[in-house]
Amino acid sequence: MSDLMETVLIERTRELIPDALVEQKRMFGSTCFMVSGNLLICASKRGLMVRVGKEQEAEALARPHASPAHPSGRPMPGFIRVALEGVETDEDLKAWIELARTYVCALPPKAAREKRPKASKHKP
């Protein structure tokens, strides 16, 4: 997938998440959308990584073009990878976003982490 197609998927995803509480971050080599500090969905040239929770995982995996997510080479329980073919239409994309929102919006907000000062390379 080209960078242009990845950008289009990111824009489509952003348009379908109209929540003012959504924050966009770069993580896992993808553009991720967060709600109240909790990861909702990531859009990349490989498709989507969708947070559905462990309770909805089996149901989500039964959908077409869905597989377990392994963004760092390890399984991530409660996260699903959706191939690009599974989000070709806005209806399909919206269905995945809504499944993720059902789970993530029920989670408590994450407290913002304090940024640690960068360690100095020079010793005094």
C-alpha positions in Angstrom: 0.0 0.0 0.0 1.3 3.4 -0.8 1.8 6.3 1.6 -1.2 8.0 -0.1 -3.5 5.1 0.5 -2.4 5.0 4.2 -3.1 8.7 4.5 -6.6 8.1 3.0 -7.3 5.4 5.5 -6.2 7.6 8.3 -8.4 10.5 7.1 -11.4 8.1 6.7 -10.8 6.9 10.2 -10.5 10.4 11.6 -13.8 11.5 9.9 -15.7 8.5 11.4 -14.5 9.3 15.0 -16.2 12.6 15.6 -15.5 12.6 19.4 -13.8 15.7 20.7 -11.9 13.6 23.3 -10.0 11.7 20.6 -6.3 12.3 20.4 -4.1 11.2 17.5 -0.6 9.7 18.2 2.1 7.9 16.3 2.6 4.4 17.8 3.5 0.9 16.5 4.5 2.5 13.2 0.9 3.6 12.7 -1.4 6.5 13.4 -3.3 5.6 16.5 -6.5 7.2 17.8 -6.9 7.4 21.6 -10.0 8.2 23.7 -9.3 9.5 27.2 -5.8 8.1 27.0 -6.9 4.6 26.0 -5.9 3.2 22.6 -9.0 2.8 20.3 -7.7 2.0 16.8 -4.6 2.3 14.7 -4.6 2.9 11.0 -1.6 1.9 8.8 -0.7 0.6 5.4 -1.3 -2.9 6.8 -4.9 -2.1 7.7 -6.3 -1.5 11.2 -5.4 -2.7 14.7 -8.7 -2.5 16.7 -9.0 -2.7 20.4 -12.1 -4.9 21.2 -11.3 -6.3 24.6 -10.8 -9.9 25.6 -14.5 -10.5 26.0 -15.3 -9.5 22.3 -12.1 -11.0 20.8 -13.6 -14.3 19.6 -16.6 -12.6 18.1 -14.4 -10.1 16.3 -12.0 -12.8 15.0 -15.0 -14.5 13.4 -15.5 -11.4 11.1 -14.1 -11.5 7.6 -10.5 -10.3 7.2 -9.8 -10.3 11.0 -6.8 -12.0 12.7 -5.0 -11.7 16.1 -2.8 -8.6 16.4 0.9 -9.0 16.8 2.3 -5.5 16.4 5.5 -6.1 18.2 5.8 -9.8 17.3 3.9 -10.9 20.4 0.2 -11.5 20.7 -1.8 -8.6 22.2 -5.0 -10.1 23.8 -8.1 -7.9 23.1 -6.6 -6.4 19.9 -7.5 -7.5 16.4 -5.8 -6.9 13.1 -8.1 -6.1 10.2 -6.7 -6.5 6.6 -7.3 -3.6 4.2 -10.0 -5.7 2.4 -12.0 -5.6 5.6 -12.3 -1.8 5.6 -12.8 -1.0 2.0 -16.2 0.6 2.6 -17.1 3.3 5.1 -19.7 0.9 6.5 -17.1 -1.7 7.3 -14.7 0.8 8.8 -17.5 2.3 10.9 -18.5 -1.1 12.2 -14.9 -1.7 13.5 -14.7 1.7 15.0 -18.0 1.2 16.8 -16.9 -2.2 18.2 -13.8 -0.5 19.5 -15.7 2.4 21.0 -18.1 0.1 22.8 -15.1 -1.4 24.7 -12.8 1.6 25.0 -15.4 4.2 26.1 -16.3 1.9 29.0 -12.7 2.1 30.3 -11.7 4.6 33.0 -9.6 7.5 31.6 -5.9 7.0 31.8 -4.0 9.5 33.9 -1.5 11.5 31.8 2.1 10.4 32.5 4.5 13.0 33.5 7.3 13.5 31.0 10.6 12.6 32.4 13.4 15.1 31.8 15.9 13.9 29.2 19.1 12.6 30.8 22.1 14.8 30.1 24.9 13.1 28.2 27.4 15.3 29.9 28.3 14.7 33.6 28.9 17.8 35.7 
